Amino acid sequence: MNAHKLYNKLDTDFEIDNLKDDWDGIDLGEFILPEFMGKWMGLALDNSQEIEKVYTAVFPSDKVINEILDSGEKNVLLFTHHPMIWDASLSGSPFKNISPELLVKLKDKNISLYNLHVPLDKNGEYSTTVSLARALGIPQDEEFCEYFGVNCGIIGKTNFKTIDELAGRDTSFKNLMMSPFDFSNKKPRILTINLSNIKKLDTR
């Protein structure tokens, strides 16, 4: 498929010209697409004229990138939720950039990077929150949690009263809720839906 037709289709479907984000700390050196700067969404690395395969990931981690490189495939699009790598061991900001060495390899192998953060968090058909609620059979009653001018949270009702009951519907959800996260010694909090409201649960 023609790469730029695909990028334009994604830009249009997710209305990126009407949304805002901020990844001011990103540094992809000479490889970053100038149009990405200031917009902070959409195409970040333009390394392909044709796209033969698409990989999706939450972060463009070393492991993700190396698995694609090790496959030997070319003309690939890596579609991520974040354009930077999450590393909870870092002090200050937990985000770091793709290494210069990997950026060179991505260029050589015709592997492009396309990122949608706010457009995927924004409540809508493909949003992270709405998709989770839909998977758990929880109807959307209200919206909340505005950032960058859009709502990214919902409030809904369910008859489930515990995480174990929810796990009967989706085991992966229980594993997520009970995971031992480490956010730089800060007490981690995860939002879950409990009856008619959304409450914060400590994962201690």
N, C-alpha and C positions, 0 to 999 in steps of 0.2 A: 504494500500500500504506500502511496505517496506520503512521505512523512509530514509535510506541511499541511496537506489536506486533513490529516488526522489531528494535528495540533490545532488547526483552526476550528475543527469540529468540537474539540474539547473546550477550547476557549469560549465558543458560542454557547454550548450546552450548559456550561457552568457559570456563564455570565461574568467572567473574570473582570471585564472592563467596568463593572458596576460595584466591585468589592474592593476592600482594602486589607492589607496585611503588613507585617513588619518583620523582616529578617535582615536587619541592618548589620548583623555580625557575620553574615555569610561572606566567604572569600573563596571563590573558585578560580582565582587568578585570571590569566589571559583567556581561559576557556569559557568563562561565563558569558551568556548572551547579554549584550548591553540593555536590551529591552526588559530583561528581568529585573534590573536594578531600579528600585523605586516602586515597581509593581509588586515584586516579591511573590509572584505566583505565575504558573504557566511554564513555558519552556525555559529551563535554566542552562542546559548544555545541548547545543544543536550540532550533533555529531553524525547525523544520518540523513540521507536523501530518501531512502526507502525504509519502511519498517516491516520486518518479517515476523517479529515476535515481541510480545509485551510481557514484562514482569511487573508485579505490583508488590510494594512493601511499605511499611510505616516509616522507616528511616533508611537512608542509603548507607547502611553500615558497611564496614570492611567485609564482613562475612557475606552479606548479600551481594556486594559488587564482585567479590572474588569467586563466588559460586557462578555468577554469570560469565565472568572471564574464563573460568575453568571449563565451561561448557564448550568453548571454542566458537560460539555463535557470534555472528555479526549482524548489523542492521537491526539493533534491538532498542526498544524503548523501556527505560526503567521509570515507572509511574509511582511516585511516592506521596505520602501524606505530608511529610516534612522534608525540606531540602537539606537539612543538616542532621548530623548523627547525635543521638542521645547517649550521654555518658554520665551516669549519676555519680561517678567518682570525682568528677571535676568540681573545683570550688568556684563559686559564683554561678555563671550560666552553665547549665548542664549540656549545652550544645557545642559540638565541634564540627569542623569542616572536613570534607573529603580530602584525603592527603594528595599532595601534588603528584606523587608517583602513580596513584590510582587514576587521577584525572588524565594523565598522559595515556595510560592504558585504555581508558574509556574512549578517548579520541581515536586511538589507533584501531580499535575494534568497532568503530561506528556505533557506539552505544550512547544514546541521548538520555537526558534526565528531564522529566516533566513533573511538576509539583503542584498539588492543590491542598492547601491547609484550611484557610477560612471557607473556601467554597464547599469543602466536604463536611466541615463542622457545622455550617449553616443549616438550620432545620429545613428539610426538604426531602425529596424522594430518595436521594442517595446519601443522606447525612449519616454520620456515625451514630448519633443518639437515636434518631428515628429508626434506623435499621436495627439497632439493638432492641428497642421497644417492640418493634414489629416481630422480631424473632422470638421474643418472650410473650407475645400475644397481649401486649399492654397498649390499649388505645390512648391516643394523645388528647388530653383535656385542655392543657394550657402550655404556654411557652414561657421560658425565663432564661436568665443568664445571657445578657447582651454583651458582646464584645466586637470591636471593629464594625459596629453598626448593625449587627445581625444577632438573632437569638440562636443559641446553640444547645439549649437544654429544654426538656419537656417534663411536664408533670402528668402522671397517669395513675390509674387505679388497677390493682390486681388483688386476687384472692389469696395469693401466696403470702405467707407470713414470715418465712425464713429463707435463707440462702439454700438450704438443703432442698426445700420444696422447689425452688427455682431450678436447682441442679437436676431435678427429675425431668425437666424440659430441655436443659442444655448443660451438659457436664462441663464444657469449656468455660461457661460463665462462672461456675463455682470455682474452678481452678484460678480464674482471673481474680476473683474477689478474695481468695485466701492466699494469694501469692505473697511471699516475703519481700516486698519492694524496699529499696534503699534509696531515699531521695536526699543524699548528702546530710544524713543525721536529722533531717526534719521528719516530724511525725507524718507518715503518709495518710492521705485520706482519699477515699473513693466514693463516688456518688452512686447510690443504688436506689431503686424504686421500692418503697415500702408502703403498702396500702394506698392511701389517697395523697401521699406527699412524698417528697424526696428528702432523705436524711443523709447526713454525713456519718460514715462509719469509720472508726479507727481500725486499722489492720495491724494491731499490736499482737 
